[in-house]
Amino acid sequence: QVQLVESGGGLVQPGGSLRLSCAASGSIFSIFTMRWYRQAPGQQREFVALSSSDGSTTYADSVKGRFTISRDNAKNTLYLEMSSLKPEDTGDYYCNAELKVVFGTRNYWGQGTQVTVSS
């Protein structure tokens, strides 16, 4: 069974740092674009960052210069290094990936990991 599992969320003070991980497992032939999204309480899910299979990255304006997305293809794992965290970064963070599996290329979501930025 193919799945994405996020980890690394938690409670952090403003100005602090966290590193999120997203591990893909199962019968995966290739991993293409991987993304992080977040959803604040009462808000719509929003794009945070993207990592393409060619190594390029894209960030939402709200996190540029503070967040860094990276991936370890050998481990099928996506990371999000978050620094200078602000209360408005609070929310559930979700991993999204385009995976080539036995049925073809499919889009998968993880279950989310909660990040709370508060003093």
C-alpha positions as CSV (number, residue, x, y, z in Angstrom):
1,Q,0.0,0.0,0.0
2,V,1.4,3.3,-1.0
3,Q,1.3,6.0,1.6
4,L,2.9,9.3,2.7
5,V,3.6,9.8,6.4
6,E,4.5,13.2,7.8
7,S,6.3,13.7,11.1
8,G,8.1,16.4,13.0
9,G,5.3,18.8,14.0
10,G,4.9,20.2,17.4
11,L,4.7,23.3,19.6
12,V,7.4,25.9,19.1
13,Q,7.9,29.5,20.3
14,P,7.9,32.4,17.8
15,G,11.3,32.7,16.2
16,G,12.0,29.0,16.6
17,S,12.6,26.2,14.1
18,L,11.2,22.9,13.2
19,R,11.9,20.3,10.5
20,L,9.1,18.3,9.0
21,S,9.6,15.0,7.2
22,C,7.4,13.1,4.7
23,A,8.3,9.5,4.0
24,A,6.8,7.8,1.0
25,S,6.5,4.0,1.2
26,G,5.0,1.1,-0.8
27,S,5.5,0.0,-4.4
28,I,6.7,3.2,-5.9
29,F,8.5,3.3,-9.2
30,S,9.3,7.0,-9.4
31,I,8.6,10.2,-7.4
32,F,8.0,13.3,-9.4
33,T,6.9,16.7,-7.9
34,M,6.5,16.8,-4.1
35,R,4.8,19.7,-2.3
36,W,4.0,20.9,1.2
37,Y,0.7,22.5,2.0
38,R,-0.7,23.9,5.2
39,Q,-4.2,24.6,6.6
40,A,-4.7,27.0,9.4
41,P,-7.8,26.6,11.6
42,G,-10.9,27.8,9.8
43,Q,-8.9,28.5,6.6
44,Q,-8.5,26.8,3.2
45,R,-5.5,24.7,2.5
46,E,-2.7,26.7,1.0
47,F,0.5,25.9,-1.0
48,V,3.8,26.3,1.0
49,A,6.6,24.9,-1.2
50,L,7.4,22.6,-4.1
51,S,10.3,20.3,-5.0
52,S,10.5,19.1,-8.6
53,S,12.3,16.0,-9.7
54,D,14.7,18.1,-11.6
55,G,15.8,19.8,-8.4
56,S,14.0,23.1,-8.8
57,T,12.0,24.6,-5.9
58,T,9.2,27.1,-5.5
59,Y,8.0,28.8,-2.3
60,A,4.9,30.7,-1.3
61,D,5.8,34.4,-0.7
62,S,4.8,34.1,2.9
63,V,7.6,31.6,3.6
64,K,10.4,32.7,1.3
65,G,13.7,33.1,3.1
66,R,12.4,31.2,6.2
67,F,11.5,27.8,4.9
68,T,13.6,25.4,2.9
69,I,12.3,22.3,1.0
70,S,14.5,19.4,0.2
71,R,14.3,15.8,-0.6
72,D,16.4,12.6,-0.2
73,N,15.5,10.5,-3.2
74,A,17.4,7.5,-1.8
75,K,15.1,7.5,1.2
76,N,11.9,8.6,-0.7
77,T,11.7,11.4,1.9
78,L,10.7,15.1,1.6
79,Y,11.7,17.7,4.2
80,L,10.7,21.1,5.2
81,E,13.1,23.1,7.3
82,M,11.2,26.0,9.0
83,S,12.9,28.8,10.8
84,S,12.0,32.2,12.1
85,L,8.5,30.7,12.8
86,K,5.6,33.1,13.3
87,P,2.2,32.5,14.9
88,E,0.7,32.7,11.5
89,D,2.6,29.6,10.5
90,T,0.4,27.6,12.8
91,G,-1.6,24.9,11.1
92,D,-1.7,21.3,9.8
93,Y,1.0,20.7,7.3
94,Y,0.4,18.2,4.5
95,C,2.7,16.4,2.1
96,N,1.6,15.9,-1.4
97,A,3.4,13.8,-4.1
98,E,3.0,12.6,-7.6
99,L,4.0,9.0,-7.6
100,K,4.4,6.5,-10.4
101,V,2.9,3.3,-9.0
102,V,1.7,0.1,-10.6
103,F,-1.5,1.8,-11.8
104,G,0.2,4.7,-13.4
105,T,1.0,8.2,-12.0
106,R,-1.2,9.1,-9.1
107,N,-1.4,12.0,-6.6
108,Y,-1.1,11.2,-2.9
109,W,-1.6,13.1,0.3
110,G,-0.3,12.4,3.8
111,Q,-2.4,12.6,6.9
112,G,-0.8,15.8,8.1
113,T,1.3,16.9,11.1
114,Q,0.3,19.8,13.4
115,V,2.5,22.8,13.9
116,T,1.7,25.3,16.6
117,V,3.7,28.5,16.9
118,S,2.9,30.2,20.2
119,S,4.6,31.6,23.3
